[in-house]
């Protein structure tokens, strides 16, 4: 049930990193590399979706875990999807993935410390 808008700064940073991820194929010139670009667009959109859910409290728990899972996917995706030979796409996916993982863990720790969901 929605309880109103309550945005944590970590969600804003994840949203910004997601927008960066979605723009990176054009910025780094791998937009013609279908697998790497589709991964960036898809994961970026999914992360934005979960940031919106978190901000509007459409779901009161688990968003941090979802962010961590997406972050882990980003770190592993160049190898799982075989685009690790594309240096810019690989470094970008790993950097954004690590950022999302760290912020997701931080958000999870802050939620458990306060005793309130995400």
C-alpha positions in Angstrom: 0.0 0.0 0.0 1.3 3.4 -0.9 2.2 5.7 2.0 3.5 8.7 0.1 6.7 9.9 -1.4 9.8 9.2 0.7 13.0 9.2 -1.3 16.3 8.2 0.2 19.4 9.7 -1.3 20.7 6.2 -2.1 17.7 5.6 -4.3 18.4 8.9 -6.1 22.0 7.8 -6.7 20.9 4.4 -8.0 18.4 6.2 -10.3 21.1 8.5 -11.6 23.4 5.5 -12.1 20.6 3.8 -14.0 20.1 6.8 -16.2 23.9 6.8 -16.8 23.8 3.1 -17.6 21.0 3.6 -20.2 22.9 6.5 -21.8 26.3 4.8 -21.8 25.8 2.8 -25.0 25.6 6.1 -26.9 28.2 7.9 -24.9 30.8 5.1 -25.2 29.8 4.1 -28.7 28.6 0.5 -28.1 25.0 1.2 -29.0 25.5 -1.0 -32.1 26.6 -3.9 -29.9 23.1 -5.4 -29.5 23.8 -7.6 -26.4 25.7 -5.1 -24.4 23.4 -2.2 -25.3 20.2 -4.2 -24.6 21.7 -5.3 -21.2 22.3 -1.6 -20.3 18.9 -0.5 -21.4 17.0 -3.3 -19.8 18.8 -3.3 -16.4 18.7 0.5 -16.3 14.9 0.5 -16.9 14.4 -2.2 -14.3 16.5 -0.3 -11.7 14.5 2.9 -12.4 11.3 1.0 -12.0 12.4 -0.3 -8.6 13.6 3.1 -7.5 10.1 4.5 -8.3 8.5 1.6 -6.4 10.8 2.3 -3.4 10.1 6.1 -3.5 6.3 5.6 -3.6 6.5 2.7 -1.1 4.4 0.6 -3.5 6.3 -2.3 -2.1 7.6 -1.8 1.5 10.4 -4.4 1.6 12.8 -6.2 -0.7 13.8 -3.4 -3.0 17.2 -3.3 -1.6 17.6 -7.0 -2.3 16.4 -6.5 -5.9 19.0 -3.7 -6.3 21.7 -6.0 -5.0 20.7 -8.8 -7.4 20.7 -6.4 -10.4 24.1 -5.0 -9.3 25.5 -8.5 -9.1 24.0 -9.2 -12.6 25.7 -6.1 -14.0 29.1 -7.2 -12.6 28.7 -10.7 -14.1 26.8 -9.8 -17.3 29.8 -9.1 -19.5 31.0 -12.6 -18.9 27.6 -14.3 -18.9 26.5 -12.5 -22.1 30.0 -12.7 -23.7 30.7 -9.0 -24.3 33.7 -8.9 -22.0 35.9 -8.1 -25.0 34.1 -4.7 -25.3 36.2 -2.8 -22.8 33.9 0.3 -22.4 30.7 -1.8 -22.0 32.4 -4.1 -19.5 34.0 -1.5 -17.3 30.7 0.5 -17.3 28.6 -2.5 -16.4 31.0 -3.5 -13.6 31.3 0.1 -12.2 27.6 0.7 -12.2 27.0 -2.8 -10.8 29.4 -2.2 -7.9 27.8 1.1 -7.1 24.3 -0.4 -7.0 25.6 -3.3 -4.8 27.2 -1.0 -2.3 24.2 1.4 -2.2 21.8 -1.6 -1.9 23.8 -3.0 1.0 24.0 0.4 2.6 20.2 0.9 2.2 19.5 -2.6 3.6 21.8 -1.9 6.7 20.1 1.5 7.3 16.6 -0.1 7.1 17.5 -2.9 9.5 19.1 -0.5 11.9 16.1 1.8 12.0 13.8 -1.3 12.2 11.7 0.0 9.3 11.4 -1.4 5.8 13.6 0.0 3.0 
